[in-house]
Amino acid sequence: MSEAKKKRGRQPDASSKSGQIRELLGTGMAVGEIAKKVGCTPALVYNVKARAAGGGAKKRGPGRPPKAQSSSQAKASSGGSFDGLAGILDAVKGAERERAQLRAALEKIQAVIADALG
């Protein structure tokens, strides 16, 4: 590719409903008013607004927060080292704490299931 980043998909059209919505969003009009004027649902207005803000690919689902990285994953993904023996010990302690938390959660789940079946 000669271009740095080529966009995929249909090119934006100013005469389409989404094009009209983009123009009206720029004026600061309310979502309900835009939906009535263009003849669409407020959900479409919110979708176009989200895409214009660049939030299309990061969405995980209704009400779901973004994935949180554990400290060991953050260190590994940031390219940082474990800073010698102390860093390795911190990583092991963190993994042990996480394992203990997961084991406690699993035991609670097993107890709930046993109560429900018993």
Secondary structure as UniProt FT lines:
FT   TURN            14..15
FT   HELIX           17..27
FT   HELIX           31..38
FT   HELIX           42..53
FT   TURN            62..63
FT   HELIX           71..77
FT   TURN            78..79
FT   HELIX           84..117
//
